[in-house]
Every structure is written in C-alpha cells, then in structure tokens.
Amino acid sequence: MGKSDFSQVFQQNLKSVDSLLMVLARPNGLKHSRLGLAIAKKHAPRAVDRNRIKRLIRESFMHHRDFEIAIDTVVLNRSGSVMKNNGLFFESLENHWQKINQKLRHQSS
C-alpha cells in the first residue's frame, strides 16, 4: 500500500477499536485485500516489541484475508499493547476481522 492508499483508509473507513488495537478498513475495488501497519514507537518503544506486534498482525491477516469484499486495512497499536501476550493479540484481531466483515456486509446491503 502506498501513501495515498493509507490516506484514503484514514479518511473514509470502517473502524474497529479495542484496548490493544485500532483497525481501519475500506473496500479497495481490487481482487485482493491489502494490509498496512502503523505501529507507533510511542506505544512500543523497543524495536523488538514493534516487530513482534507486526508479525502477529501479519500472521492473523494471512489467515483471515478472505473478506467478503477486498479491503485495504490499516492496523494501529494502542498504549499497553506491548505488555499483552500473543494469545490476547490473536483473540483481539479475530474480533476485529469479524467486526469489519459484519460492517462490510451491512454496508453492501
């Protein structure tokens, strides 16, 4: 995803938020979904923590990229996300993917 794709997702989006992550998504008109990551140093000061968060998000996205409509997605971390274990991240992401899918279904109806 390029800079203009990121800005489009930030301007017009479907949003899903919890204590760990904020997920922004919008239909992209392509045949496949794309993922963008905005992992803030402010909330994860150590590179090893930012890399772990990005790895977990990418892994979860690969398993759930079969959205009903192809989307561009940007995932942002929130404060306190560094201290959570991998299981909580996957649970959080699972909930986000479900919410986004529901919102897409509702929007296309």
C-alpha positions in Angstrom: 0.0 0.0 0.0 1.3 3.4 -0.9 1.0 6.7 0.9 -2.2 7.7 -1.0 -3.8 4.3 -0.1 -3.0 4.9 3.5 -4.6 8.4 3.5 -7.7 7.1 1.8 -8.2 4.5 4.6 -7.6 7.2 7.2 -10.2 9.5 5.6 -13.0 7.0 4.8 -13.1 3.9 6.9 -14.9 1.3 8.9 -13.4 1.3 12.3 -13.0 -1.4 15.0 -11.3 -0.4 18.3 -10.4 -2.2 21.5 -7.8 -1.7 24.2 -4.9 -3.2 22.1 -5.5 -2.1 18.5 -7.5 0.1 16.2 -8.3 -1.4 12.8 -9.4 0.9 9.9 -10.6 -0.6 6.7 -12.3 0.3 3.4 -13.2 -1.5 0.2 -10.4 -1.2 -2.3 -12.0 -2.3 -5.6 -9.3 -4.9 -6.2 -9.4 -8.7 -6.2 -7.3 -9.0 -3.1 -7.1 -7.4 0.4 -4.1 -5.4 1.5 -2.6 -4.7 4.9 -0.9 -1.6 6.2 0.7 -1.2 9.6 1.2 1.9 11.7 2.9 0.7 14.8 3.8 3.7 17.0 7.1 4.0 18.8 5.2 5.9 21.4 3.3 2.8 22.4 6.1 0.3 21.7 9.5 2.0 22.2 11.6 -1.1 21.6 12.1 -2.4 18.1 11.8 -6.0 19.2 8.3 -5.2 20.5 7.2 -3.4 17.4 8.4 -6.2 15.2 6.6 -8.8 17.4 3.3 -6.8 17.1 3.8 -6.5 13.3 4.5 -10.2 12.9 1.4 -11.2 14.9 -0.8 -8.8 12.9 0.6 -10.1 9.5 0.1 -13.7 10.6 -3.5 -13.2 11.7 -4.3 -11.2 8.5 -2.9 -14.0 6.3 -5.3 -16.4 8.0 -8.3 -14.1 7.6 -7.8 -12.3 4.3 -10.8 -13.9 2.7 -13.1 -10.9 3.4 -16.4 -10.8 1.5 -15.2 -7.7 -0.3 -11.5 -6.9 -0.9 -10.3 -4.2 1.5 -7.4 -2.0 2.4 -6.7 -2.3 6.1 -4.5 -0.2 8.4 -3.8 -1.5 11.9 -2.6 0.8 14.7 -1.4 -0.2 18.1 -2.6 1.4 21.3 -0.9 2.1 24.7 -0.3 -1.0 26.8 -0.3 -3.4 23.8 3.4 -4.3 24.3 2.6 -6.0 27.6 0.0 -8.4 26.2 0.7 -12.0 25.3 0.3 -13.4 21.8 -2.9 -15.2 22.6 -4.6 -11.9 23.5 -3.4 -10.3 20.3 -4.8 -13.1 18.2 -8.1 -13.0 20.1 -8.3 -9.2 19.6 -7.5 -9.5 15.9 -10.1 -12.3 15.4 -12.7 -10.0 16.9 -11.6 -7.1 14.7 -11.8 -9.2 11.5 -15.3 -10.4 12.4 -16.5 -6.8 13.1 -15.0 -5.5 9.9 -16.7 -8.3 7.9 -20.1 -7.6 9.6 -19.7 -3.9 8.8 -18.9 -4.7 5.2 -21.9 -6.9 4.9 -24.2 -4.2 6.4 -22.7 -1.5 4.2 -23.2 -3.6 1.0 -26.9 -4.4 1.8 
